[in-house]
Amino acid sequence: MIDVIYQISTAIVCIATLLVLIRAIRGPSAFDRVMAVDTVALGIVGLLVTESVATRDLTYFDVALSLALCSFIGTAFLGHFLGEGQLGD
């Protein structure tokens, strides 16, 4: 039963990530593309976390946490850069 739930959740996250990847390619503005790439990264984080739970291996969880942190910092940086037009002081 757990295997079926794992496969279904993995399929749903993969489909959602692919749809958001299409939005990243077709996005009308740079802000939309940045947010779509951040959402793709979160989809990958979701896949890593489900794999970590399924295999009971914390290595995947550590990688997911690192990716989420880097994704957040990159999105905040790009959002600030696109909004201000400069890097600041």
PyMOL Python script that loads the backbone (N, CA, C, O; Angstrom):
from pymol import cmd

cmd.read_pdbstr("""\
ATOM      1  N   MET A   1       0.820  -1.196   0.000  1.00  0.00           N
ATOM      2  CA  MET A   1       0.000   0.000   0.000  1.00  0.00           C
ATOM      3  C   MET A   1       0.866   1.263   0.000  1.00  0.00           C
ATOM      4  O   MET A   1       0.567   2.232  -0.698  1.00  0.00           O
ATOM      5  N   ILE A   2       1.937   1.238   0.789  1.00  0.00           N
ATOM      6  CA  ILE A   2       2.824   2.396   0.842  1.00  0.00           C
ATOM      7  C   ILE A   2       3.512   2.607  -0.511  1.00  0.00           C
ATOM      8  O   ILE A   2       3.741   3.742  -0.928  1.00  0.00           O
ATOM      9  N   ASP A   3       3.836   1.510  -1.186  1.00  0.00           N
ATOM     10  CA  ASP A   3       4.472   1.629  -2.498  1.00  0.00           C
ATOM     11  C   ASP A   3       3.556   2.313  -3.503  1.00  0.00           C
ATOM     12  O   ASP A   3       4.013   3.108  -4.325  1.00  0.00           O
ATOM     13  N   VAL A   4       2.274   2.010  -3.440  1.00  0.00           N
ATOM     14  CA  VAL A   4       1.311   2.631  -4.350  1.00  0.00           C
ATOM     15  C   VAL A   4       1.202   4.125  -4.051  1.00  0.00           C
ATOM     16  O   VAL A   4       1.180   4.944  -4.970  1.00  0.00           O
ATOM     17  N   ILE A   5       1.133   4.478  -2.776  1.00  0.00           N
ATOM     18  CA  ILE A   5       1.055   5.892  -2.397  1.00  0.00           C
ATOM     19  C   ILE A   5       2.315   6.619  -2.828  1.00  0.00           C
ATOM     20  O   ILE A   5       2.247   7.751  -3.309  1.00  0.00           O
ATOM     21  N   TYR A   6       3.471   5.977  -2.659  1.00  0.00           N
ATOM     22  CA  TYR A   6       4.736   6.586  -3.085  1.00  0.00           C
ATOM     23  C   TYR A   6       4.743   6.816  -4.594  1.00  0.00           C
ATOM     24  O   TYR A   6       5.155   7.884  -5.045  1.00  0.00           O
ATOM     25  N   GLN A   7       4.302   5.855  -5.372  1.00  0.00           N
ATOM     26  CA  GLN A   7       4.296   6.000  -6.824  1.00  0.00           C
ATOM     27  C   GLN A   7       3.319   7.072  -7.283  1.00  0.00           C
ATOM     28  O   GLN A   7       3.618   7.843  -8.195  1.00  0.00           O
ATOM     29  N   ILE A   8       2.153   7.120  -6.649  1.00  0.00           N
ATOM     30  CA  ILE A   8       1.159   8.132  -7.020  1.00  0.00           C
ATOM     31  C   ILE A   8       1.657   9.528  -6.677  1.00  0.00           C
ATOM     32  O   ILE A   8       1.532  10.449  -7.484  1.00  0.00           O
ATOM     33  N   SER A   9       2.221   9.690  -5.485  1.00  0.00           N
ATOM     34  CA  SER A   9       2.718  11.016  -5.098  1.00  0.00           C
ATOM     35  C   SER A   9       3.888  11.447  -5.970  1.00  0.00           C
ATOM     36  O   SER A   9       4.001  12.622  -6.316  1.00  0.00           O
ATOM     37  N   THR A  10       4.745  10.524  -6.323  1.00  0.00           N
ATOM     38  CA  THR A  10       5.859  10.845  -7.210  1.00  0.00           C
ATOM     39  C   THR A  10       5.356  11.265  -8.584  1.00  0.00           C
ATOM     40  O   THR A  10       5.873  12.217  -9.168  1.00  0.00           O
ATOM     41  N   ALA A  11       4.358  10.566  -9.104  1.00  0.00           N
ATOM     42  CA  ALA A  11       3.797  10.920 -10.409  1.00  0.00           C
ATOM     43  C   ALA A  11       3.143  12.298 -10.377  1.00  0.00           C
ATOM     44  O   ALA A  11       3.306  13.083 -11.311  1.00  0.00           O
ATOM     45  N   ILE A  12       2.416  12.593  -9.325  1.00  0.00           N
ATOM     46  CA  ILE A  12       1.749  13.894  -9.212  1.00  0.00           C
ATOM     47  C   ILE A  12       2.767  15.022  -9.143  1.00  0.00           C
ATOM     48  O   ILE A  12       2.609  16.044  -9.810  1.00  0.00           O
ATOM     49  N   VAL A  13       3.806  14.843  -8.343  1.00  0.00           N
ATOM     50  CA  VAL A  13       4.831  15.887  -8.219  1.00  0.00           C
ATOM     51  C   VAL A  13       5.586  16.046  -9.536  1.00  0.00           C
ATOM     52  O   VAL A  13       5.921  17.169  -9.913  1.00  0.00           O
ATOM     53  N   CYS A  14       5.859  14.958 -10.239  1.00  0.00           N
ATOM     54  CA  CYS A  14       6.540  15.051 -11.535  1.00  0.00           C
ATOM     55  C   CYS A  14       5.692  15.793 -12.560  1.00  0.00           C
ATOM     56  O   CYS A  14       6.206  16.633 -13.299  1.00  0.00           O
ATOM     57  N   ILE A  15       4.414  15.494 -12.610  1.00  0.00           N
ATOM     58  CA  ILE A  15       3.523  16.180 -13.558  1.00  0.00           C
ATOM     59  C   ILE A  15       3.427  17.661 -13.219  1.00  0.00           C
ATOM     60  O   ILE A  15       3.488  18.505 -14.114  1.00  0.00           O
ATOM     61  N   ALA A  16       3.278  17.984 -11.949  1.00  0.00           N
ATOM     62  CA  ALA A  16       3.203  19.391 -11.545  1.00  0.00           C
ATOM     63  C   ALA A  16       4.501  20.126 -11.860  1.00  0.00           C
ATOM     64  O   ALA A  16       4.471  21.277 -12.294  1.00  0.00           O
ATOM     65  N   THR A  17       5.631  19.475 -11.648  1.00  0.00           N
ATOM     66  CA  THR A  17       6.914  20.097 -11.929  1.00  0.00           C
ATOM     67  C   THR A  17       7.092  20.324 -13.432  1.00  0.00           C
ATOM     68  O   THR A  17       7.626  21.356 -13.838  1.00  0.00           O
ATOM     69  N   LEU A  18       6.658  19.392 -14.246  1.00  0.00           N
ATOM     70  CA  LEU A  18       6.739  19.576 -15.693  1.00  0.00           C
ATOM     71  C   LEU A  18       5.849  20.722 -16.174  1.00  0.00           C
ATOM     72  O   LEU A  18       6.239  21.485 -17.058  1.00  0.00           O
ATOM     73  N   LEU A  19       4.654  20.841 -15.591  1.00  0.00           N
ATOM     74  CA  LEU A  19       3.773  21.945 -15.970  1.00  0.00           C
ATOM     75  C   LEU A  19       4.366  23.294 -15.576  1.00  0.00           C
ATOM     76  O   LEU A  19       4.252  24.269 -16.319  1.00  0.00           O
ATOM     77  N   VAL A  20       4.994  23.346 -14.414  1.00  0.00           N
ATOM     78  CA  VAL A  20       5.623  24.596 -13.984  1.00  0.00           C
ATOM     79  C   VAL A  20       6.856  24.893 -14.838  1.00  0.00           C
ATOM     80  O   VAL A  20       7.170  26.057 -15.088  1.00  0.00           O
ATOM     81  N   LEU A  21       7.552  23.855 -15.282  1.00  0.00           N
ATOM     82  CA  LEU A  21       8.700  24.051 -16.155  1.00  0.00           C
ATOM     83  C   LEU A  21       8.261  24.674 -17.486  1.00  0.00           C
ATOM     84  O   LEU A  21       8.978  25.492 -18.062  1.00  0.00           O
ATOM     85  N   ILE A  22       7.096  24.285 -17.961  1.00  0.00           N
ATOM     86  CA  ILE A  22       6.546  24.911 -19.170  1.00  0.00           C
ATOM     87  C   ILE A  22       6.283  26.387 -18.910  1.00  0.00           C
ATOM     88  O   ILE A  22       6.536  27.221 -19.779  1.00  0.00           O
ATOM     89  N   ARG A  23       5.780  26.720 -17.724  1.00  0.00           N
ATOM     90  CA  ARG A  23       5.553  28.117 -17.372  1.00  0.00           C
ATOM     91  C   ARG A  23       6.874  28.876 -17.291  1.00  0.00           C
ATOM     92  O   ARG A  23       6.936  30.059 -17.628  1.00  0.00           O
ATOM     93  N   ALA A  24       7.924  28.201 -16.846  1.00  0.00           N
ATOM     94  CA  ALA A  24       9.231  28.861 -16.772  1.00  0.00           C
ATOM     95  C   ALA A  24       9.749  29.188 -18.170  1.00  0.00           C
ATOM     96  O   ALA A  24      10.406  30.210 -18.368  1.00  0.00           O
ATOM     97  N   ILE A  25       9.459  28.340 -19.119  1.00  0.00           N
ATOM     98  CA  ILE A  25       9.922  28.582 -20.483  1.00  0.00           C
ATOM     99  C   ILE A  25       9.069  29.651 -21.160  1.00  0.00           C
ATOM    100  O   ILE A  25       9.601  30.503 -21.871  1.00  0.00           O
ATOM    101  N   ARG A  26       7.760  29.616 -20.949  1.00  0.00           N
ATOM    102  CA  ARG A  26       6.846  30.518 -21.641  1.00  0.00           C
ATOM    103  C   ARG A  26       6.510  31.771 -20.859  1.00  0.00           C
ATOM    104  O   ARG A  26       5.762  32.614 -21.353  1.00  0.00           O
ATOM    105  N   GLY A  27       7.043  31.922 -19.647  1.00  0.00           N
ATOM    106  CA  GLY A  27       6.666  33.031 -18.778  1.00  0.00           C
ATOM    107  C   GLY A  27       6.708  34.383 -19.461  1.00  0.00           C
ATOM    108  O   GLY A  27       7.663  34.693 -20.174  1.00  0.00           O
ATOM    109  N   PRO A  28       5.674  35.194 -19.247  1.00  0.00           N
ATOM    110  CA  PRO A  28       5.645  36.488 -19.931  1.00  0.00           C
ATOM    111  C   PRO A  28       6.646  37.497 -19.365  1.00  0.00           C
ATOM    112  O   PRO A  28       7.043  38.426 -20.070  1.00  0.00           O
ATOM    113  N   SER A  29       7.054  37.333 -18.125  1.00  0.00           N
ATOM    114  CA  SER A  29       7.995  38.295 -17.543  1.00  0.00           C
ATOM    115  C   SER A  29       9.098  37.553 -16.796  1.00  0.00           C
ATOM    116  O   SER A  29       9.019  36.348 -16.562  1.00  0.00           O
ATOM    117  N   ALA A  30      10.115  38.306 -16.436  1.00  0.00           N
ATOM    118  CA  ALA A  30      11.239  37.720 -15.706  1.00  0.00           C
ATOM    119  C   ALA A  30      10.809  37.259 -14.317  1.00  0.00           C
ATOM    120  O   ALA A  30      11.293  36.240 -13.825  1.00  0.00           O
ATOM    121  N   PHE A  31       9.900  38.005 -13.680  1.00  0.00           N
ATOM    122  CA  PHE A  31       9.412  37.604 -12.358  1.00  0.00           C
ATOM    123  C   PHE A  31       8.707  36.246 -12.414  1.00  0.00           C
ATOM    124  O   PHE A  31       8.892  35.401 -11.539  1.00  0.00           O
ATOM    125  N   ASP A  32       7.900  36.054 -13.456  1.00  0.00           N
ATOM    126  CA  ASP A  32       7.207  34.774 -13.621  1.00  0.00           C
ATOM    127  C   ASP A  32       8.198  33.632 -13.805  1.00  0.00           C
ATOM    128  O   ASP A  32       8.011  32.543 -13.263  1.00  0.00           O
ATOM    129  N   ARG A  33       9.237  33.886 -14.564  1.00  0.00           N
ATOM    130  CA  ARG A  33      10.246  32.845 -14.786  1.00  0.00           C
ATOM    131  C   ARG A  33      11.007  32.515 -13.515  1.00  0.00           C
ATOM    132  O   ARG A  33      11.289  31.348 -13.243  1.00  0.00           O
ATOM    133  N   VAL A  34      11.343  33.539 -12.733  1.00  0.00           N
ATOM    134  CA  VAL A  34      12.058  33.303 -11.472  1.00  0.00           C
ATOM    135  C   VAL A  34      11.194  32.493 -10.516  1.00  0.00           C
ATOM    136  O   VAL A  34      11.681  31.554  -9.885  1.00  0.00           O
ATOM    137  N   MET A  35       9.937  32.841 -10.405  1.00  0.00           N
ATOM    138  CA  MET A  35       9.047  32.113  -9.502  1.00  0.00           C
ATOM    139  C   MET A  35       8.809  30.684 -10.002  1.00  0.00           C
ATOM    140  O   MET A  35       8.686  29.760  -9.199  1.00  0.00           O
ATOM    141  N   ALA A  36       8.744  30.503 -11.313  1.00  0.00           N
ATOM    142  CA  ALA A  36       8.552  29.161 -11.859  1.00  0.00           C
ATOM    143  C   ALA A  36       9.781  28.289 -11.609  1.00  0.00           C
ATOM    144  O   ALA A  36       9.646  27.111 -11.280  1.00  0.00           O
ATOM    145  N   VAL A  37      10.967  28.852 -11.761  1.00  0.00           N
ATOM    146  CA  VAL A  37      12.181  28.079 -11.487  1.00  0.00           C
ATOM    147  C   VAL A  37      12.255  27.734 -10.005  1.00  0.00           C
ATOM    148  O   VAL A  37      12.686  26.637  -9.647  1.00  0.00           O
ATOM    149  N   ASP A  38      11.840  28.657  -9.139  1.00  0.00           N
ATOM    150  CA  ASP A  38      11.802  28.365  -7.708  1.00  0.00           C
ATOM    151  C   ASP A  38      10.805  27.249  -7.413  1.00  0.00           C
ATOM    152  O   ASP A  38      11.069  26.394  -6.568  1.00  0.00           O
ATOM    153  N   THR A  39       9.681  27.246  -8.089  1.00  0.00           N
ATOM    154  CA  THR A  39       8.685  26.198  -7.898  1.00  0.00           C
ATOM    155  C   THR A  39       9.176  24.852  -8.428  1.00  0.00           C
ATOM    156  O   THR A  39       8.873  23.808  -7.850  1.00  0.00           O
ATOM    157  N   VAL A  40       9.931  24.874  -9.523  1.00  0.00           N
ATOM    158  CA  VAL A  40      10.539  23.632 -10.021  1.00  0.00           C
ATOM    159  C   VAL A  40      11.506  23.080  -8.989  1.00  0.00           C
ATOM    160  O   VAL A  40      11.539  21.875  -8.740  1.00  0.00           O
ATOM    161  N   ALA A  41      12.296  23.965  -8.388  1.00  0.00           N
ATOM    162  CA  ALA A  41      13.228  23.521  -7.343  1.00  0.00           C
ATOM    163  C   ALA A  41      12.468  22.923  -6.161  1.00  0.00           C
ATOM    164  O   ALA A  41      12.907  21.932  -5.578  1.00  0.00           O
ATOM    165  N   LEU A  42      11.341  23.515  -5.810  1.00  0.00           N
ATOM    166  CA  LEU A  42      10.539  22.952  -4.713  1.00  0.00           C
ATOM    167  C   LEU A  42       9.916  21.613  -5.095  1.00  0.00           C
ATOM    168  O   LEU A  42       9.735  20.749  -4.237  1.00  0.00           O
ATOM    169  N   GLY A  43       9.588  21.435  -6.375  1.00  0.00           N
ATOM    170  CA  GLY A  43       9.113  20.129  -6.832  1.00  0.00           C
ATOM    171  C   GLY A  43      10.197  19.071  -6.691  1.00  0.00           C
ATOM    172  O   GLY A  43       9.923  17.940  -6.290  1.00  0.00           O
ATOM    173  N   ILE A  44      11.426  19.443  -7.022  1.00  0.00           N
ATOM    174  CA  ILE A  44      12.547  18.520  -6.850  1.00  0.00           C
ATOM    175  C   ILE A  44      12.770  18.232  -5.373  1.00  0.00           C
ATOM    176  O   ILE A  44      13.089  17.103  -5.000  1.00  0.00           O
ATOM    177  N   VAL A  45      12.605  19.246  -4.533  1.00  0.00           N
ATOM    178  CA  VAL A  45      12.711  19.035  -3.083  1.00  0.00           C
ATOM    179  C   VAL A  45      11.644  18.054  -2.619  1.00  0.00           C
ATOM    180  O   VAL A  45      11.915  17.181  -1.795  1.00  0.00           O
ATOM    181  N   GLY A  46      10.434  18.196  -3.147  1.00  0.00           N
ATOM    182  CA  GLY A  46       9.364  17.261  -2.798  1.00  0.00           C
ATOM    183  C   GLY A  46       9.683  15.841  -3.211  1.00  0.00           C
ATOM    184  O   GLY A  46       9.410  14.898  -2.468  1.00  0.00           O
ATOM    185  N   LEU A  47      10.263  15.681  -4.399  1.00  0.00           N
ATOM    186  CA  LEU A  47      10.657  14.346  -4.845  1.00  0.00           C
ATOM    187  C   LEU A  47      11.750  13.761  -3.954  1.00  0.00           C
ATOM    188  O   LEU A  47      11.728  12.574  -3.630  1.00  0.00           O
ATOM    189  N   LEU A  48      12.695  14.595  -3.565  1.00  0.00           N
ATOM    190  CA  LEU A  48      13.770  14.115  -2.692  1.00  0.00           C
ATOM    191  C   LEU A  48      13.244  13.720  -1.312  1.00  0.00           C
ATOM    192  O   LEU A  48      13.699  12.739  -0.724  1.00  0.00           O
ATOM    193  N   VAL A  49      12.295  14.483  -0.808  1.00  0.00           N
ATOM    194  CA  VAL A  49      11.737  14.157   0.509  1.00  0.00           C
ATOM    195  C   VAL A  49      10.925  12.870   0.450  1.00  0.00           C
ATOM    196  O   VAL A  49      11.008  12.047   1.362  1.00  0.00           O
ATOM    197  N   THR A  50      10.143  12.684  -0.605  1.00  0.00           N
ATOM    198  CA  THR A  50       9.389  11.430  -0.712  1.00  0.00           C
ATOM    199  C   THR A  50      10.329  10.237  -0.879  1.00  0.00           C
ATOM    200  O   THR A  50      10.060   9.154  -0.359  1.00  0.00           O
ATOM    201  N   GLU A  51      11.417  10.433  -1.597  1.00  0.00           N
ATOM    202  CA  GLU A  51      12.401   9.360  -1.737  1.00  0.00           C
ATOM    203  C   GLU A  51      13.075   9.071  -0.393  1.00  0.00           C
ATOM    204  O   GLU A  51      13.364   7.920  -0.066  1.00  0.00           O
ATOM    205  N   SER A  52      13.318  10.121   0.371  1.00  0.00           N
ATOM    206  CA  SER A  52      13.921   9.945   1.694  1.00  0.00           C
ATOM    207  C   SER A  52      13.006   9.159   2.623  1.00  0.00           C
ATOM    208  O   SER A  52      13.464   8.302   3.378  1.00  0.00           O
ATOM    209  N   VAL A  53      11.716   9.454   2.563  1.00  0.00           N
ATOM    210  CA  VAL A  53      10.758   8.732   3.400  1.00  0.00           C
ATOM    211  C   VAL A  53      10.615   7.288   2.929  1.00  0.00           C
ATOM    212  O   VAL A  53      10.531   6.370   3.745  1.00  0.00           O
ATOM    213  N   ALA A  54      10.587   7.090   1.619  1.00  0.00           N
ATOM    214  CA  ALA A  54      10.395   5.743   1.082  1.00  0.00           C
ATOM    215  C   ALA A  54      11.581   4.832   1.385  1.00  0.00           C
ATOM    216  O   ALA A  54      11.401   3.655   1.698  1.00  0.00           O
ATOM    217  N   THR A  55      12.796   5.379   1.293  1.00  0.00           N
ATOM    218  CA  THR A  55      13.983   4.556   1.509  1.00  0.00           C
ATOM    219  C   THR A  55      14.510   4.631   2.939  1.00  0.00           C
ATOM    220  O   THR A  55      15.407   3.877   3.317  1.00  0.00           O
ATOM    221  N   ARG A  56      13.955   5.536   3.725  1.00  0.00           N
ATOM    222  CA  ARG A  56      14.398   5.767   5.114  1.00  0.00           C
ATOM    223  C   ARG A  56      15.888   6.087   5.174  1.00  0.00           C
ATOM    224  O   ARG A  56      16.609   5.632   6.062  1.00  0.00           O
ATOM    225  N   ASP A  57      16.322   6.881   4.206  1.00  0.00           N
ATOM    226  CA  ASP A  57      17.709   7.326   4.125  1.00  0.00           C
ATOM    227  C   ASP A  57      17.722   8.851   4.271  1.00  0.00           C
ATOM    228  O   ASP A  57      17.108   9.557   3.471  1.00  0.00           O
ATOM    229  N   LEU A  58      18.412   9.350   5.279  1.00  0.00           N
ATOM    230  CA  LEU A  58      18.397  10.783   5.548  1.00  0.00           C
ATOM    231  C   LEU A  58      19.290  11.586   4.607  1.00  0.00           C
ATOM    232  O   LEU A  58      19.267  12.816   4.640  1.00  0.00           O
ATOM    233  N   THR A  59      20.065  10.920   3.782  1.00  0.00           N
ATOM    234  CA  THR A  59      20.919  11.644   2.838  1.00  0.00           C
ATOM    235  C   THR A  59      20.075  12.459   1.864  1.00  0.00           C
ATOM    236  O   THR A  59      20.405  13.607   1.568  1.00  0.00           O
ATOM    237  N   TYR A  60      18.992  11.876   1.367  1.00  0.00           N
ATOM    238  CA  TYR A  60      18.104  12.598   0.465  1.00  0.00           C
ATOM    239  C   TYR A  60      17.488  13.810   1.154  1.00  0.00           C
ATOM    240  O   TYR A  60      17.310  14.856   0.531  1.00  0.00           O
ATOM    241  N   PHE A  61      17.169  13.675   2.413  1.00  0.00           N
ATOM    242  CA  PHE A  61      16.572  14.785   3.157  1.00  0.00           C
ATOM    243  C   PHE A  61      17.572  15.925   3.309  1.00  0.00           C
ATOM    244  O   PHE A  61      17.202  17.093   3.195  1.00  0.00           O
ATOM    245  N   ASP A  62      18.834  15.595   3.563  1.00  0.00           N
ATOM    246  CA  ASP A  62      19.861  16.625   3.681  1.00  0.00           C
ATOM    247  C   ASP A  62      20.052  17.373   2.362  1.00  0.00           C
ATOM    248  O   ASP A  62      20.201  18.595   2.347  1.00  0.00           O
ATOM    249  N   VAL A  63      20.047  16.633   1.267  1.00  0.00           N
ATOM    250  CA  VAL A  63      20.173  17.261  -0.055  1.00  0.00           C
ATOM    251  C   VAL A  63      18.957  18.144  -0.328  1.00  0.00           C
ATOM    252  O   VAL A  63      19.099  19.240  -0.869  1.00  0.00           O
ATOM    253  N   ALA A  64      17.775  17.681   0.036  1.00  0.00           N
ATOM    254  CA  ALA A  64      16.552  18.462  -0.169  1.00  0.00           C
ATOM    255  C   ALA A  64      16.584  19.756   0.637  1.00  0.00           C
ATOM    256  O   ALA A  64      16.185  20.810   0.143  1.00  0.00           O
ATOM    257  N   LEU A  65      17.054  19.675   1.862  1.00  0.00           N
ATOM    258  CA  LEU A  65      17.150  20.867   2.698  1.00  0.00           C
ATOM    259  C   LEU A  65      18.143  21.864   2.121  1.00  0.00           C
ATOM    260  O   LEU A  65      17.883  23.067   2.120  1.00  0.00           O
ATOM    261  N   SER A  66      19.263  21.382   1.635  1.00  0.00           N
ATOM    262  CA  SER A  66      20.266  22.260   1.026  1.00  0.00           C
ATOM    263  C   SER A  66      19.726  22.915  -0.243  1.00  0.00           C
ATOM    264  O   SER A  66      19.929  24.109  -0.463  1.00  0.00           O
ATOM    265  N   LEU A  67      19.044  22.141  -1.069  1.00  0.00           N
ATOM    266  CA  LEU A  67      18.470  22.695  -2.296  1.00  0.00           C
ATOM    267  C   LEU A  67      17.400  23.734  -1.989  1.00  0.00           C
ATOM    268  O   LEU A  67      17.339  24.767  -2.655  1.00  0.00           O
ATOM    269  N   ALA A  68      16.565  23.480  -1.003  1.00  0.00           N
ATOM    270  CA  ALA A  68      15.529  24.444  -0.633  1.00  0.00           C
ATOM    271  C   ALA A  68      16.142  25.744  -0.136  1.00  0.00           C
ATOM    272  O   ALA A  68      15.650  26.825  -0.458  1.00  0.00           O
ATOM    273  N   LEU A  69      17.201  25.650   0.637  1.00  0.00           N
ATOM    274  CA  LEU A  69      17.864  26.845   1.153  1.00  0.00           C
ATOM    275  C   LEU A  69      18.503  27.647   0.022  1.00  0.00           C
ATOM    276  O   LEU A  69      18.347  28.866  -0.037  1.00  0.00           O
ATOM    277  N   CYS A  70      19.212  26.980  -0.863  1.00  0.00           N
ATOM    278  CA  CYS A  70      19.841  27.669  -1.994  1.00  0.00           C
ATOM    279  C   CYS A  70      18.790  28.273  -2.921  1.00  0.00           C
ATOM    280  O   CYS A  70      18.981  29.370  -3.445  1.00  0.00           O
ATOM    281  N   SER A  71      17.700  27.573  -3.121  1.00  0.00           N
ATOM    282  CA  SER A  71      16.634  28.075  -3.969  1.00  0.00           C
ATOM    283  C   SER A  71      16.000  29.331  -3.379  1.00  0.00           C
ATOM    284  O   SER A  71      15.722  30.287  -4.103  1.00  0.00           O
ATOM    285  N   PHE A  72      15.775  29.330  -2.080  1.00  0.00           N
ATOM    286  CA  PHE A  72      15.189  30.498  -1.429  1.00  0.00           C
ATOM    287  C   PHE A  72      16.122  31.700  -1.520  1.00  0.00           C
ATOM    288  O   PHE A  72      15.684  32.807  -1.830  1.00  0.00           O
ATOM    289  N   ILE A  73      17.390  31.487  -1.253  1.00  0.00           N
ATOM    290  CA  ILE A  73      18.347  32.590  -1.301  1.00  0.00           C
ATOM    291  C   ILE A  73      18.463  33.127  -2.729  1.00  0.00           C
ATOM    292  O   ILE A  73      18.504  34.341  -2.931  1.00  0.00           O
ATOM    293  N   GLY A  74      18.516  32.246  -3.705  1.00  0.00           N
ATOM    294  CA  GLY A  74      18.597  32.679  -5.096  1.00  0.00           C
ATOM    295  C   GLY A  74      17.357  33.438  -5.539  1.00  0.00           C
ATOM    296  O   GLY A  74      17.464  34.436  -6.251  1.00  0.00           O
ATOM    297  N   THR A  75      16.196  32.983  -5.133  1.00  0.00           N
ATOM    298  CA  THR A  75      14.957  33.673  -5.499  1.00  0.00           C
ATOM    299  C   THR A  75      14.879  35.045  -4.843  1.00  0.00           C
ATOM    300  O   THR A  75      14.471  36.016  -5.480  1.00  0.00           O
ATOM    301  N   ALA A  76      15.262  35.130  -3.585  1.00  0.00           N
ATOM    302  CA  ALA A  76      15.257  36.426  -2.898  1.00  0.00           C
ATOM    303  C   ALA A  76      16.243  37.387  -3.565  1.00  0.00           C
ATOM    304  O   ALA A  76      15.935  38.565  -3.751  1.00  0.00           O
ATOM    305  N   PHE A  77      17.420  36.889  -3.923  1.00  0.00           N
ATOM    306  CA  PHE A  77      18.418  37.723  -4.584  1.00  0.00           C
ATOM    307  C   PHE A  77      17.922  38.201  -5.944  1.00  0.00           C
ATOM    308  O   PHE A  77      18.008  39.390  -6.253  1.00  0.00           O
ATOM    309  N   LEU A  78      17.408  37.290  -6.755  1.00  0.00           N
ATOM    310  CA  LEU A  78      16.923  37.679  -8.072  1.00  0.00           C
ATOM    311  C   LEU A  78      15.708  38.597  -7.997  1.00  0.00           C
ATOM    312  O   LEU A  78      15.567  39.511  -8.810  1.00  0.00           O
ATOM    313  N   GLY A  79      14.836  38.358  -7.030  1.00  0.00           N
ATOM    314  CA  GLY A  79      13.689  39.249  -6.852  1.00  0.00           C
ATOM    315  C   GLY A  79      14.118  40.655  -6.489  1.00  0.00           C
ATOM    316  O   GLY A  79      13.566  41.629  -7.000  1.00  0.00           O
ATOM    317  N   HIS A  80      15.094  40.766  -5.614  1.00  0.00           N
ATOM    318  CA  HIS A  80      15.616  42.080  -5.243  1.00  0.00           C
ATOM    319  C   HIS A  80      16.311  42.732  -6.431  1.00  0.00           C
ATOM    320  O   HIS A  80      16.117  43.920  -6.687  1.00  0.00           O
ATOM    321  N   PHE A  81      17.118  41.964  -7.159  1.00  0.00           N
ATOM    322  CA  PHE A  81      17.841  42.508  -8.307  1.00  0.00           C
ATOM    323  C   PHE A  81      16.878  42.954  -9.399  1.00  0.00           C
ATOM    324  O   PHE A  81      17.075  44.013  -9.995  1.00  0.00           O
ATOM    325  N   LEU A  82      15.840  42.169  -9.671  1.00  0.00           N
ATOM    326  CA  LEU A  82      14.890  42.550 -10.715  1.00  0.00           C
ATOM    327  C   LEU A  82      14.035  43.732 -10.294  1.00  0.00           C
ATOM    328  O   LEU A  82      13.642  44.545 -11.130  1.00  0.00           O
ATOM    329  N   GLY A  83      13.745  43.834  -9.000  1.00  0.00           N
ATOM    330  CA  GLY A  83      12.922  44.947  -8.522  1.00  0.00           C
ATOM    331  C   GLY A  83      13.689  46.250  -8.460  1.00  0.00           C
ATOM    332  O   GLY A  83      13.165  47.292  -8.854  1.00  0.00           O
ATOM    333  N   GLU A  84      14.919  46.217  -7.973  1.00  0.00           N
ATOM    334  CA  GLU A  84      15.713  47.418  -7.815  1.00  0.00           C
ATOM    335  C   GLU A  84      16.512  47.767  -9.071  1.00  0.00           C
ATOM    336  O   GLU A  84      16.754  48.942  -9.345  1.00  0.00           O
ATOM    337  N   GLY A  85      16.915  46.768  -9.821  1.00  0.00           N
ATOM    338  CA  GLY A  85      17.723  47.000 -11.004  1.00  0.00           C
ATOM    339  C   GLY A  85      19.196  47.118 -10.704  1.00  0.00           C
ATOM    340  O   GLY A  85      19.999  47.349 -11.607  1.00  0.00           O
ATOM    341  N   GLN A  86      19.562  46.962  -9.443  1.00  0.00           N
ATOM    342  CA  GLN A  86      20.969  47.036  -9.059  1.00  0.00           C
ATOM    343  C   GLN A  86      21.181  46.130  -7.852  1.00  0.00           C
ATOM    344  O   GLN A  86      20.223  45.692  -7.216  1.00  0.00           O
ATOM    345  N   LEU A  87      22.427  45.860  -7.549  1.00  0.00           N
ATOM    346  CA  LEU A  87      22.737  44.969  -6.437  1.00  0.00           C
ATOM    347  C   LEU A  87      22.666  45.661  -5.085  1.00  0.00           C
ATOM    348  O   LEU A  87      22.556  44.983  -4.063  1.00  0.00           O
ATOM    349  N   GLY A  88      22.724  46.944  -5.043  1.00  0.00           N
ATOM    350  CA  GLY A  88      22.655  47.668  -3.772  1.00  0.00           C
ATOM    351  C   GLY A  88      24.021  47.947  -3.204  1.00  0.00           C
ATOM    352  O   GLY A  88      25.030  47.879  -3.906  1.00  0.00           O
ATOM    353  N   ASP A  89      24.046  48.266  -1.910  1.00  0.00           N
ATOM    354  CA  ASP A  89      25.305  48.651  -1.249  1.00  0.00           C
ATOM    355  C   ASP A  89      26.134  47.462  -0.878  1.00  0.00           C
ATOM    356  O   ASP A  89      27.219  47.616  -0.317  1.00  0.00           O
TER     357      ASP A  89
END
""", "prot")
cmd.dss("prot")
cmd.show_as("cartoon", "prot")
cmd.util.cbc("prot")
cmd.orient("prot")
